[in-house]
Amino acid sequence: MNETAAARPAGAGPFSVFERMVAWRYLRSRRKETVISVIASISFLGIMLGVATLIVVMAVMNGFRAELLSRILGINGHLVVQPIDTPLEDYDAVAQRINGVAGVKFAIPLIDGQVLASGNVGAGTGALVRGVTGENLGKLTVVSTNIKHGSLVGFDQSEGVAIGQRMANNLGLVLGDSITLVSPDGDITPMGTTPRVKAYPIVAIFDVGMSEFDSSVIFMPFEEAQLYFNLEGRAQTIEVFVENPDDVDSLRQLVQIAAARQVFISDWRERNETFFSALQVERNVMFMILTLIVLVAALNIISGLIMLVKDKGRDIAILRTMGATRGAVMRIFLMTGAAIGVTGTVAGVVLGVLLCLNVERIRQFFSWISGTVLFNPELYFLSQLPAKMDVGETISVVLMALILSFLATLFPAWRAAKLDPVEALRYE
């Protein structure tokens, strides 16, 4: 141990008990320091609310993306195989070959068609009919595990259809009622093509929790869809569901080889690129905008500390004359400002987590208070407000708030350290 270290009094090193005690004393307000205390409190509240808001908004945005992705990919295939040269009459053989590709869960031959659906009330609504076998429909767990009324047992022989709960409500239909479908691709007559009109009994009603599907998708037995859309012996597409949706690039070539015919393959990212790109842009913009809340709170720390330095000029001069170094004075004010930032950030994280865990209850409460539907499912597609916290994202928010708070303390602390004790005492 060298002489300097031996001569240093116990507890007088950097961030010593003495420095922490003085910093804590400056955080406590006295009657004449009310303005400084108010600014410190506003800074604390600003950082807390900024961090909490960032965490909640990012969690809700992540929740929206995850829920939409799971529902969209739960009904639509990750890869869609479409014929190019000839109609897809060998759909069973092609689907079996694709099922043998490693990484593929299952492949489903499908028929899609646009129709006008009408029921007991209303003027009718546009709908998408998806022709699929009962076995393959059972593989779509997003649908098969959310059957609210009826059953998919014997779906192929039922000559009926499965519709969404929201469509049933809009058209005034219940289980056992008939829904009338009108397709423009009807019979060809000497007078031209006449629309095809047919009524189907409702054998099942599902509710996947995504209004776009619940209000517009109708599942029809595959053979019945072939007859209805004049596609006897053919399928329109084969939708491929894979183990990991992010692996579609590596599987695309293998699926094309397994098809053993000329096909065009598109993946879920291409079909939903605009939608998910818009979500990502909105998420990034919201992060930048809400970061300004934390930045404003950090600027409040600067103003509060500058006023504190000005108010404590005489105290700083006395500390300096008693032997306190410029580094000690700087560390005292660094700790004073950092304490506001750290406590505000911790409180913001706690508040943000609590809000995320109860976000749906909060939405329902404010809907009840205002008498309006917040986050209307017709506009936001989901029947509930989701929130999914990401650990890495939360850590980045915390680090950003701490860094801004620390940077905000540097200039006032530097000014305090540069204060000349002689000048400070002369003008007291």
N, C-alpha and C positions, 0 to 999 in steps of 0.2 A: 504494500500500500504506500503510495507516494505521500509527500508532506502535505500537498494541497488537499487531497482527499481526507487525510488525517485531521487537518485543521478545520475542515468544514463541519459546522454544527450538525448534530443529528436532526434529520427531517428538514434540512435546508436545501436539498437537491431539487432538480427539475420536477415540477408537479408534486411538490412536497405537501405535507399536511398544512403548513402555513399558507401556501399559495391556494390550496383548495378551500381553506377556511375563509380567506379574503374574497375569493370568487363567489363562494356561497353567500357571504355577507352582502355583496353587491347585488345578488339576485333578490334578496329580501328587501322589500320596500319600506321606507319610512314615510311619515306624513308629507314631508317636503319633496319626496321623490315620486309622487303619485303619477305624474305624467310618464316618467320612465317606466314605472311598473305597468301602466296601461299599455304602452307600446310593446313591452316584453310579453304581456298576456296576449295581445293581438297577434304577435309573431308566432307564439305557441299555438294559438287556435288556427292560424292560417296554415301552418305546416301540418298540423293534425288533420284538418279538413282536406287539405290538398292531397296528402298521402292516402287518406281514407277514400276520397273520391276517385283517385287514380286506380287504387286496388279494385274498387267496386266496378267501375266502368270497364276496366280491362277484363275482369272476371265475367261480367255480363256479355261483353263482346266475344270472349272465348267460348262462353256457354252457348251463345247463339250459333257460332260456327260449328261447334261440336254436335249440337242437337240437329241442326240442319243437315250436316254432313252424314250423321248416322241415319237419319230418316230418308234423305235423298238416296244414299247408297244402300239403304235397306230395301228399297222398292225397285230402284233402277240398277242395272248391272254396272260393274266397274269397267267392263269392256263390252262394246256392242258390235256384233259381227253382222254385216249386211251383204247380200249377194250382189255381184256386179254383172256377170255375163248372162246367167240363166236364173229362173226362179228357184227359190230355196225349197226344192221338193225332197231333197235328201236330208232334211233337218235332223231327223233322229240319229242318223249315222254321223253327221257332223258334230252334233252335241255330245255323242258318246266318245268320239275321238278327242274332243276338247276336254271332256271330263278326265281324260287320262293324263293331262299335262300336270306336272308337279307344280303346286302352288295354286291350282284352281279348285275352288270348293265345289261348284256345280255350274252347269250351263243349261239355260232354259230357252226352248223355242217359244217365240211370242208372236202374237198378232196385235197390232195397234190400229185403232181407228177412231176418228172424231165423229161424235153423234150429238144430236139434240135430245136431252132427256127431259121428260115431263112426268109429273105425278098427280097427286090429288089437289094440290094448291100451287099457285104461282104460274108464271108464263113459261116455265121450262128453263133449262140451263145447259150450256155447253159442257160436254163431258168427254173423257178419254176412255174408250173401252180397251181393256187388255185381255186378249184371249190367252189362257194358260190352263194347263191341266191341274186337277186338284192336288196331285202329288207335288208338282213344282210350286204351287201356291203355298203348300204347307212348308216348303223350304224358306219362303220369305217370312221369317219369324216376326218382322216388324208388323206384318198383317196378321199372320196366323195366331200369334199370341195376344192379339188385341181385338179379338172378336167379342163384341159386347152383346149381340143378340144372334141367335141361330147357331149354325155349325157348318163347317166345311166338309163334314163326313158325307160321302156320296156326291160330291160337288160335280163330278163329270156327268153323272146320270140325272142330275136334278133339273137340267134345262132351265136353271135359274141363274141369278147373278148375285154378287156381293158388292155392296155399296158402302160409302163412308157415312158416319153418323151425321156429319154436317149436311151432306146432300139429302139424307133422309129427312132431317129437320126442315130444310129449305123447301122440299117438295111435299111435305106432309105425309111421308111414307113410314110405315112400320113393317116389321117382319111379316111376310106372307102377302103383303100388297104387291101389286104389279107396277113396274116402271116401264113407261113407253119410250122406246128408242127410235129415233129417225136418222137414217143415214142417207147422204146424197148419192152414195154409190149403190144404187139399187138395180132393179131389173132393166134390161135393155129391151125396148119395145119399138115398133115402127114410129112412134111419136117421140122417141128419144129415151133417155134414161130417167126412170121414175124413182123417186126416193123410196127407200125400203123402211116400212114402219112395222114394228113388232113389239109386243109387250112381254116382259119377262117377270116371273115371280121373284121376290127378294128372299133368298135363302140364308143370307148372313149380312150383318151390319158390323163394320169395323170402325175403330177410332185409334189412329196411329198418333194423334196429338199434333199433326201438322195440317193446318186448315186447307192448304192448297190441294193435298191429296184427299183429305176427308170430304171435300166438297166437289171434287171433279173426276175421281178415278172410279171406274166400274170394272170389276173382274168378272169375266165370262168364261165358261168352259171352252177349252181350246177347239174342239170339233164344232161346237155351236158357233164360235166366232168365225171359223172357216166358212161355214154356210152363210152366215149373216153378211160377211164382207166379200162373198164370191171368191174365196181363196181355197177351194177344195184341194186337199192334197199338198198344200204349201204352208210355209211360215214366212213371215216378213223379216224377222231378225232372230238372232240368238244372243241372249244377254248372258255374259260370263261374270260370275262372282268369284273373286279371288280371296286368298287368305289375308293378304296385306294390300290395301288399295294403293299404297305408295309404290308397289312393285310392278305397276302396270307397264312401265317402259320395258322392263326386262322380260315380261311375259307376252308382250304384243307379238314378237316374232315367232315365239313357240306356238302361240294360238293360231297364227296365220299358217304355219307349217301343218299343224294338226287338222286344220279345216280341209286341206287337200283340194282346194278349189279357189277360184278367183273371188276374193272377198275384200270389203273395205272395213277397216276396224277403227273405231273411235273410242276414246276413254272418257271417264267421268270428268277429268279436269278440262278437257276440250269442250265438253257439252255444258259445263257450268262455269267456264272461265270468267265470263263477265260478272256473274253473281258473286263468286268468291273473291275476285279481284276487288270489287266494290267494297266488300266487307273488310278486306285487308287495308285498303286505302282509308276507309272511315276509321278503322281502329288506330292506324298510325297518326292520323290527323287529330283524333281525340286525345291521344297521348301527348302530343305536342301542345295542344291548347290547354289541357289540364295541368301540364307542367308549369305553365305560367302562374298558377295559383301558388305553387311552392316557391317560385321565383319571387313573387310579390312578398310573400312571407319572409323570405331571406333578406329582401331589401329593407323590410321593417326591422330586422335584427341589426342591420347596419345603422339605420337612423337611431334606434334605441341605444346602441353601444356608443355612438358618437356623442349623444346627449349625456350618457353616463360618464364618458371620459371627461367631457367639459365640466360636469357637475363635480366630479371627483378629482379635479386638478390638484387641489390642495392636499388631498390624501395621497395622491401619487407622488407629489413632491416630498412629503414627509417620509414615505416608504423609501424613496431614493436616497434621502439624506441619512436614513437609518441603515443603509447598506444594501437595499434591494437592487438587483441589477436590472438593466433594461429587459433582458430576457425573462426575468421573473415577472415584471410588470406585464410584458406581452403575454406570457402564459396565463396570468390571472384573467385577463380580458378574453383570451381565447377560450378558457374554460367557462367563463360566464356566458359567452355567446353560444358555445357548443352545447352547453347544458340545455338551452332553449331548443336548439335543433334536435338533439338526441331524444329528449323527453317528448317533444312534439311528434317526432317520427314514430317512436314506440307507441304512443297513444293513438296515432293515425293507423298503425298496423292493427292494433287491437280493435279499434272501431271498424276498420274496413273488413276484417274477418267476421266480426259479429253481423255486419250488414249483409255480407255475402251469404252467410248461413241462414239468414232470415229474409232474403230479398223477395221471395214470393209472398210471404206474410205481409211484408211492408207494402208491396204492390196492391194486395187485396185491401189493406187498411186504407190506403190513400184513395183507392177506387170507391170504397164505401163512404169515405169522408166527402169526396168531390161529387159522388153520384154519377161518375162517368167510368167508362172502361179504359183503364190505362194499359198501354201496349195491346191494342185490339188485335186478336188473333187473325182477323181478316187482313190486317196490314202487315203484321210481323210474322205470320205463318204458324207461330207456336202458341199452344193454348196456355202455357205457363212460362214465366220469366226465368230463364236458366242462369246460373252463375257457376263458373268453373275456374277456380284459382289455379294459376300456374306458379310453381315454386320459383323457377328462374326469373319469371317476370316480376314477382313480388320482391325478390331480392334486388333486382335492378331498380325498382322504384325506391326501395329503402336506401340503397347506395346513392342514387341520384339526390335524394332529399338530404342525406348526411353531407354529401360533397358540397352542395349548394349552401348549406348552413355553415359548414366550415369555412368556405371561401368568403362568406359574408362577414365573418369575424376577423379576417386578416387585416383589412384596412383600419378599422377602429383600434385593434390591438397594436398595430404598428404606430398609429398616432399616439397612443398612450405611452408606448415605449420611448418615442422620440421627444416626449414632453420634457422641457428644461425645468428642473426643480427650482432654480433661482428665479426664473421668469414667473413660474407659477405662484411662488410665495410672494413675489414683489407686488403682484396686482391683486392679491387677496385682501 
